[in-house]
Amino acid sequence: MTIQIYNTLSRSKQPLVPLQDGKINMYVCGMTVYDFCHLGHARVLVAFDVITRYLRGKGFAVNYVRNITDIDDKILRRADENNEPFEALTERFIKAMHEDAARLDIMPPDMEPRATAHIADILTMIATLIEKGFAYTAANGDVYYRVTAFVDYGKLSGKNPDELLSGARIAVDEAKDDPRDFALWKAVKDDGVSWPSPWGKGRPGWHIECSAMSTCCLGNTFDIHGGGPDLVFPHHENEIAQSEAATGQRYAQTWMHAGAVRVDNEKMSKSLGNFFTIREILDRYHPEVVRYFLISSHYRSAINYSEDNLLIAKQNLERFYHAFKGLGVVIARPYAELDKDDVYVNRFDAAMADDFNAPVALAVLYDMVRELNSAKEALETERVACLASNLKSMAALLGILQLSADEFLQAGSGDQLAADAIEALIAERVQAKKDRQFARADEIRDSLKAQGVILEDSREGTTWRRE
């Protein structure tokens, strides 16, 4: 089944045709590490994690590169505010980013280049742009990209370069020839963080960092370039201008952008008081609930964060995990080994091949759960085993349903009653029943319910889950 991907550059879906058979080179703009990752970062991380999982499930060898911007004006300002070396600041937030990603079950990228490790590559690219007439050294020691020299400027965002002049201004400390030009190298006159260069000591501009890192890791032309919705302009537009001017080759075949995150239908913003870090959210919700919420809308669409939507995600996951209860260990096979003639596998594959449409793929899994529950009631052992295994295999490409039923249904946050305490109370209740102390048994059951713990009695004994 041919995979169709919406290409921001062409503004249409196009078939995925790798530059090398069976191999996908993908670069995604990562974080600028001066603070904890927020919900918008989680959206991008999860979106491209699902894309990577599906492509690998289809047999592609994916080389996934996600960079780290570890030198930037925001980083230096924050380090100065904290009175600490910028390296200490970035290391702390890189560690935090990795922790957040791991909790969301996001696979590490194959390569994670840092801007500070590619200064030599950045300098080489800037020198090439100057030599070719696409950049110039200004009187203040900065190096700027000459936007008017690149005839295709605006092809990604659809912006008209002439219209960009309207409202454009040159700051007092800038010496650029045209207000649309952007910095490749920022001169440093004092003792601030800097590196030596042919144009004097300084540090790189943000856009040139990604151009240098991506081409260094993946070559002049690669298959997919991705990122968040706010990067189309100017960041990705400027990346194209720099990279194609320097190499004379097409930069990326396909451009992919995740949708924005809104909070209660408003733009997420610190000024509005609706800004959430990943770890703040994970303190309140199970990581798989957050991940499920993020894949429940198409990766390109805007997604609305609200308590109601998180509750819906939790309830839907509980429905899936309840279907696995009593089945023991479910063995999932690699996706490539599933029977492509199976109606559910075929429908799932069609959904994911259509621009990675995870919500439609989830709808297929819902139908499987319905049949799985019916097969359990009818004691159709072989059908139950097949459905459960396939369900787990397909869900793995979305990064969900990989826990045992009890692991998920009994998971709690830090302020909830611990599992060992619950088990002790259940044991006490069992003994109370044996001793015919039914009032005490009911008291324990009601007390646990009040704390969000539901007991379920059966002939096999008592199990529990959280509400």
N, C-alpha and C positions, 0 to 999 in steps of 0.2 A: 504494500500500500504506500503510495507516494506521500511523503510528508509535505504539507503546505504550511508556509510560514508568512505571517504578515510582515512585510518589509517597510519600515518607516520611510526609507528612501524612495521607494516606488509608490508608496501609499496603496499597496495591494498585496494580496496573497500570492506567493510564488512557490513553485516546487523547490525543495531543498536539493541542490545539486552540488555535492562536496567538490572542492578543488582537487582532493585526492580521494580516490575510491575507498569507501569504508572508514574515512577519517574525518573528524570535525575539529577544527581549531576555533575556539571561542574565547573571546576576551570580554570581561564584564567589569565596568568601573566599580571599584570597591569604595571603602570608607576613608574619609579624612579623619584621622584618629586623634581628636582633641576632646571627646566626650563619649558617654555611653551611646551605643546604637539605639535608635528609636524605631517606632513601628514602621515607618517608611522604609528603613533599611531592611527590616524583617521581610517586608513585601518583596523586595528585590531579591534578597537571599533565597527565599523559599521558591519564588517563581523560577529562577534559573537553576535551582537544585532539582526541581521537578523536570524541567527541560532536559537537563543533563541525564537524570535517571532514565527518562524515556528513550533518549537517543542511544544510551548504552544498552538498554533493554532490547532495542531493535538491532543491536549488533555493531553499532558504530564505535570506533575507538575515539573517544572524546578527550581532547586536550583542553582542559578548562583552566583559564588563567583569570584570576581576580586580583587586582592590584591593591596596594595600600599606599595612600598618600600620607607620608610621614614628615613632610616639610611643607608648610603653608602658613600664611599670615595668621590664620585663626589659631593654629597650633602655637605659634610663637607668642601671640597675645595671651593665650591661656597659660602657657608656661611662665610668662612674665608675671601674670596675676598670682600664680601659685608660688612664685619665687623658687622654681625648680628648673633643672636642665630640660630642654625640649625632648631629649632622648628618653628621659625618665617618664615624662608625660605620655609619649607615644607608646612606649613599651607597656605601660599600665593599661592603656585603653585597647591596645592590640590583644593583650591577654583577656580582657573583658569581652572583646568582640568574639574571640574564639570560644569562650565559655558560653556566651549567648547562642552562638551558632550550633554548638554541640547539643545544647538543651533542646533546640528546635530540630534536632536530627538532620542538620544540614551537612552534607559531605564536604570535607575540605577540598579546595581547588587543587589541581595538579601542580600549579605554580602560583606563588603569591609574591610577586616582585614588589619591592619597596622603592619609592622614588629616590631616596638618599643613596641607594646602591646602584643607581643608574645615571649618576651625574655625568660621567664620561660620555654615555650614549646621548644624553640630552645636549651636551656641548657639541658633539659631532653633528647632530641634526640641525642645530641652530647655525653652525658654520656653513653647512650645505645650503640652507635657506638664504643666508646672506650672499653666498657665492652665486646663487641662481637669481638673485634680485627679488626674492620674496620677503626679505627682512632687511632691517637697517639698524645701525647703532645711532641712538639719539644723543643729543648734546649732554644729557644728564647721565650717560653711561648705560641706560636701559637699552635692551634690544627689543624691537617691535616687529610683529608680522604685518606686512603691507597687504591689507585686505583687497585693495583694488587690483593687485597683481594676479589674483586667483579668479579666473573668469566664472568658475562654477560656485562661487561662494553663495550660500543660501539654498543649495539644492536639497539638503536634508530637512531643514526646518520650513522651507518654502518662503523664507523672508527675502524681500527685495533689498539688496545692498544699498540702493539709493534711498529707500525709505528709512533705512537705519540711521541716516544722517539726521533725520528729524528728531530733535530732542537730545541728540548725542552731545556730550560736552567733554572737554579736555581739562582734567584737574590741574590745579596750580603746580603740583609737583611733577607733572608729566610733560614730556617734550616730544610727543608723537606727531607725525606729519598729518594724520587724519584721525578724527575722533573714533572711527571704527576700528582702527588698528589695536592690537592687543599685545600684551607683554609676553615675550619668550624668556627674557632674562632680566631680573630686577637688580640694579646696582645697589650695593651696600656701602655707604660711605663711613659708617661708624664701626664699632667693634661687634656688631650683631652677627648672627649666624650667617656664614657665607662660605663660598668655595671659589678658588681662583679660576679665571677664565681669560680668554684672549681679549675680552672687553672690560676687564677689571673684576674685582671680587664681587660676588653677588649670589643670588639663588634663583632657581628656575620659576617660571610662571606655571600655573596649575595645568593648563592645557597641554603644554609641550611634554609634561611628565608622562601622560598616558600615551602620546604618540611614540615616544621613545621606548617605553616599557613594552607596549604591545608589539611593535615591529621587531624589537630585540628578541622577544619570546616566541613570536609566531611567524615572523617574516613580514615582507612588505604588504602582502595581501593574505587575508585569512577569511574564514567562512562567516562567522557571526560576531558582531559587536553588540553588546547589550548594556543596559543601565536603567536608571530611574527616569521618571517622566520629566523631571526638571533639567535633565542633561542634554536634551535635544539641541537647545540653543541656550547659551553659546558654546558649551563645552564640546559636544560632539561635532557641531558644525566646524569649530576651530580645529578639532583633531583631523577632520577630513582635509581641511585646507592645508594644514602643516604637512601631514603625512604624504598626501598625493603630490604636493609641490616638491617635497624633498626627494621622493622616490620615482616620481613620474609614472606610478602605477596605481590602480584602483586600491583603495585602502581596505574596506570590508565589503563582502558580497551582500550580506544581509544585516540590517540594523533592527534591533528589537528593544522595545521599551515597556517596562512594567507600568501599570496604572498608579494613579495617586491614591493616597489614603486620606479619608475624611473621618472626622470624629463627630458623631451625632449630626451628620450632614453639614459640618463646617470644616473649613480647611484646618488641618492640624498646625498649631502655632503656639509657641511659648507665650506670646502676648495675650492669647485668648485663654490661656490656662488649660488647654486640652492636649498638651504635649506629653506623650508617654514613652518612656524607654522600654526596651524589650524586657529588661529584668524586672521593672515595675509590674508589667503585665503578667510575667511568669510567676511573680509572687502571689498572684490571685487566681491564675488559671493554669491547668495542666498544659505543658508544652504542646501536646498533641491537639488539644482543643484550639490553641492559638494557630497552630499550623493548619488544621482543618478549616478554620475560619478564613485563613489567607488563600487557600486554594478553592474555596467555595464560590469565588467569583473568577471570571476569566482573567488571566494575568494582565491583559491590556486594559481592562476596565477599571474605573475608580471603585474603591471598596470603602464601605462605611463601617467604622468601628463603633460599636455600641454594646451596652450590657445585654440587650435583647439578642443581638447577633451572636455574641459569645455564648449565650445560653442555648441558642438554637444549635450551634456547633457542638456543644457538650451533649445535648440530647441526641443528636444524630450519631455521634460516636458511641454513645451508650447503646444505642440500638444495634450497631454493628457488633460491639463486644458482647452483648447479651446473646447474640446468635452463636458465638463461639463457646459459650459456657457449656460445660459438660462434655466437650469434644476432646479433651486432653490436649496433647501437643499436636498442632497442625503443621505439617511439613509443606512449605512452599517451594515449588520448583522455579528455576530461572524462567523469566518471561518468554525467552526465545523457544523454550521447550513446550509451551502450551499449545493445545490443539487450535490452530487458526480457523478451523471449521466450526468450532464451538460458537454458538450464537452470541454468548456474552463476551467472549474474547474478541470476536470480530467487531462487535459494537464498540467495545472499549478502545480497540485499536483505531477504529474509524474516528472516534472522538479525539483521541490524542494526536492523530495524524493531521487533523484539521486545526492547525495552529495551537496545539497543546491545550485543547478545550477541556480542562479538568472538571468544570461543573457538569458537563454532559457525561464525562467518564464516571463521575460520582453517581449520577443517576443510574448508570448501568450496574454499579455495585449495589445500589438500593434494591434493584430488581433481583439481584442474586441473593441478597439477604432474605427477601420475601420467599423465594423458592427454597432457600436453605432451611428456614423455619418450618415450612410445609413438609419438607423431606424429613426433618427431625421428628415431627409429629407422626408421620406415616411410617417411621422406622425404616426408611430407605437408606440403609447403611452406606452402600457404595456411592449413591448420589450425594449424600451428605459429605462424605470424604472428598469427592471430586470438587464439589462446589466450594467447600471450605478452603481447600488447597488453592484452587484458582483465584478465589477472592483474596486470599492473603498475597498471592504472587502479583496480582494486578495492583492491589493497594500499595505494594512495596514501591511501585514506580511513582506513587504520589507521596511516599514517605509516611504512610499511616498504617494502622492496624497491625503493627509488628510486635506489640506486647501481648502477654497472655491476658485473658479476660479479667482475671483477678488483679493483675498488676494495674490495669487501667481503672477498673471499677472501684478498687480500694485505695487508689492514690489520693493523697490529701496534701494540703498546704501546711505551712509551719504552725499555724495557730489552731489546727484541727487535732482531734483526739488521735493519738498514735495507734498504729495497727496492733502493736503488742498489748496495749491497754484494752483495745476492743476485744481481742482474742481472750484476754483474761476475764472480761465481763461475760463473754459468751460461755466460757467454761463454768463460771459461777452460776449463770442462768441454767445451764444443763444440770448442774448439781442440785440447784434449787427445785427444779422440776422433779428430779429423782426423789428428793426429800419431801415432795408434795407441798413445797412452799411456793404456791402458784402466785401469790401476791408479790413476792420478791422477784419471781421470774418476770412478771408483767412490768414491775417497776424498772427492772434493768432494760427490758425492751423499750419502754417508753422514754427512759432517760437517753438511751442511744439514739432513738429517733429524733429527740429534741436537739441532739448534737449533729444531726444530719447523717446518721448511720441507720440503714435499713436492714433488718434481719429477715432472712428467708428460710423458713423451716421446710424440710422434706424428709422422706424416709432415710435418705443418706446422711442426714444431719443438718446443721445450721450453717448457712453461708451468709455473707454480708456484703454490702456495697454502700458507697456514699451517694447521697442525693445529688 
